[in-house]
Each structure stands twice: as structure tokens, then as C-alpha cells.
Amino acid sequence: MEPQSPTDQAASTTRPPRAAPTWRGLPLLLGAATGVLLCGAILLIVGLLTPRVPAPATTAQTLCDDLTAQRYAAAYGLLAPRQQARGSRAEFIASQRQLDALLGKVSHCAYTITSADVASVAITVTVTRAGRPPTSGVVRLIRDGTTWRVDAYDAAIVRAGERARSA
């Protein structure tokens, strides 16, 4: 092997200058990250501002609880405006107390959701009054803004108790 001259040694140890790192992809990366963060923030804000509608089962259970505990003013508050237009709160309370006197107080109430869609739910409510066999009927709940309300009910729940009494 031949000895190298000082120029050859300098040439072999000298490396080409490093190019400054290029950040050509940085704007794209920053834009994508910003977009993801912005979308996440929007979803969070919309989620916090969107009112939550409780499950219709909550209203059905509340109705049963109110009837069993004789909280008729609270039960009146569960009625849809169309039902409330049929009579005042005082009239509703009086009619429920009259049913209690005639047929006995509600001692047990249960419900089963039979059909549901986005705007309405049908439930079968079974009511047992003191000393009487259970009676069942369909109650229709409708979505009213952020809550469910009783829009219609099967009067058979009441009539069945009246027939049992008169029979």
C-alpha cells in the first residue's frame, strides 16, 4: 500500500457538509394535528351543549312510583300538554283520590316496554290496587323536548278495577 500524501489524507477525512434538515412535511403534519384537535374540541362542545334525554324507562318507573306513593301532583307533571289540557292539576289529584277511595290505593305498579321509536314508546302498565287483582293497560309516552310524557293511556286499567268491584 502506498503512503498517502497529506492532501489525500485530508480529502479522505473531510466529509461533505451536511445539508440542513428539511421540514417540507412539517406544515402538513401541523395542519393534520390542528384539524384533529379542532374536530375533537367541536365534538366535545357539541356533546356538552346537547341536552340529554333520559330513557323512557325512567319516566315509566317514575309514573309507577308516583302512583304507588300517591304523589298525584308529580304524576300530573308527567302528563303531556294534551292530557293536561283535559283537566287541571287539582282535578287530576281529586280524580286519583276518588279512584283510591272506590278501588283501593295502588299497592304495586310494574311496566314493560312493548314498542319504541325515536318519538314515542308504548308500555304496558300493570297496576294492583289493595285487595284487587292486577289490571293492565297500554300507556303511550311521547318525547317532549328533553323528557318523555304520558300522551295517552288505556282506560281499561281503571275500568277493569271498576268491573271487579261491581262483579
C-alpha positions in Angstrom: 0.0 0.0 0.0 1.4 3.3 -0.9 1.7 6.1 1.6 -0.9 8.9 1.1 0.0 12.4 0.7 -1.3 15.0 3.2 -3.7 16.2 0.5 -5.0 12.7 0.0 -5.4 12.2 3.8 -7.3 15.5 4.2 -9.6 14.6 1.3 -10.4 11.2 2.8 -11.2 12.6 6.3 -13.2 15.5 5.0 -16.8 14.7 4.7 -19.2 16.7 2.6 -21.1 19.3 4.6 -24.4 18.1 6.0 -27.4 19.7 4.5 -29.7 21.4 6.9 -32.7 19.2 7.8 -35.6 19.9 5.5 -39.0 20.3 7.1 -41.1 20.1 4.0 -43.6 17.7 5.7 -43.9 19.8 8.8 -46.7 22.2 7.6 -48.8 19.1 6.5 -48.2 17.4 9.9 -49.1 20.5 11.9 -52.2 21.1 9.7 -53.4 17.5 10.3 -52.7 17.7 14.1 -54.6 21.0 14.2 -57.5 19.6 12.3 -57.8 16.6 14.6 -57.7 18.8 17.7 -60.3 21.2 16.3 -62.6 18.3 15.4 -62.2 16.9 18.9 -62.9 20.3 20.5 -66.1 20.7 18.4 -67.3 17.3 19.3 -66.7 17.9 23.0 -68.5 21.3 22.9 -71.5 19.8 21.0 -71.7 16.9 23.4 -71.7 19.2 26.4 -74.3 21.6 24.9 -76.7 18.9 23.6 -79.3 18.1 26.2 -79.6 14.5 27.3 -82.9 12.8 27.1 -83.4 10.3 29.8 -84.5 6.8 28.8 -88.3 6.3 28.6 -88.0 3.6 31.2 -87.1 6.4 33.7 -90.5 8.1 33.1 -92.3 4.8 33.2 -90.7 3.9 36.6 -91.4 7.4 37.9 -95.1 7.1 36.9 -95.3 3.8 38.8 -93.5 5.2 41.8 -95.8 8.3 41.8 -99.0 6.2 41.6 -97.8 3.8 44.3 -96.8 6.6 46.7 -100.0 8.6 45.9 -97.9 11.5 44.6 -100.6 12.7 42.2 -99.3 16.2 41.7 -96.0 14.7 40.5 -97.8 12.2 38.3 -99.8 15.1 36.7 -96.4 16.7 35.8 -95.6 13.6 33.7 -98.7 14.2 31.5 -98.2 15.6 28.0 -99.8 19.0 27.4 -102.6 17.4 25.5 -103.5 15.3 28.6 -103.0 18.3 31.0 -105.5 20.3 28.8 -108.2 17.8 29.8 -108.2 19.0 33.4 -106.3 21.0 36.0 -103.8 19.6 38.4 -106.4 19.8 41.2 -109.0 17.9 39.1 -106.4 15.2 38.3 -105.4 14.8 42.0 -109.1 14.7 43.0 -109.9 12.0 40.4 -106.9 9.9 41.6 -108.0 10.2 45.2 -111.6 9.2 44.2 -110.2 6.1 42.4 -108.3 5.3 45.6 -111.5 5.6 47.6 -113.5 3.4 45.2 -111.0 0.8 44.2 -108.2 1.0 46.8 -104.8 2.6 46.7 -102.2 1.4 44.2 -100.1 -1.2 46.1 -98.0 -2.3 43.2 -97.2 -1.0 39.7 -95.0 -2.5 37.1 -94.3 -1.8 33.4 -93.0 -3.4 30.3 -91.8 -1.5 27.2 -93.6 -3.1 24.3 -92.5 -0.9 21.4 -90.4 2.2 21.0 -89.1 4.6 18.3 -87.4 7.9 18.4 -90.6 9.9 19.2 -92.9 7.5 21.1 -92.9 4.5 23.3 -95.7 2.1 24.2 -95.6 0.5 27.6 -97.9 -2.0 29.3 -98.6 -0.9 32.8 -99.9 -3.4 35.4 -101.5 -1.8 38.5 -102.5 -3.7 41.6 -104.9 -2.0 44.0 -105.3 -3.1 47.5 -107.3 -6.3 47.7 -107.9 -6.5 43.9 -106.4 -8.5 41.1 -103.9 -6.7 38.9 -105.1 -4.8 35.8 -103.1 -3.9 32.8 -103.3 -1.3 30.0 -101.2 0.4 27.5 -99.7 3.8 28.2 -98.1 5.8 25.3 -95.2 8.1 26.1 -94.1 10.8 23.7 -90.8 12.7 23.6 -91.4 16.3 24.6 -88.1 18.2 24.2 -85.7 16.6 26.7 -88.2 14.4 28.5 -90.9 11.7 28.0 -94.5 12.4 28.8 -97.7 10.4 29.1 -99.7 11.2 25.9 -102.3 8.5 26.1 -103.4 5.7 28.4 -105.7 2.8 28.2 -108.7 3.5 30.5 -109.0 -0.3 30.9 -106.6 0.0 33.8 -109.4 1.9 35.6 -112.4 0.1 34.2 -111.1 -3.3 34.9 -110.9 -2.4 38.6 -114.4 -1.0 38.5 -115.8 -4.2 36.9 -114.0 -6.3 39.5 -115.6 -4.2 42.2 -119.2 -4.4 40.8 -119.0 -8.1 39.9 
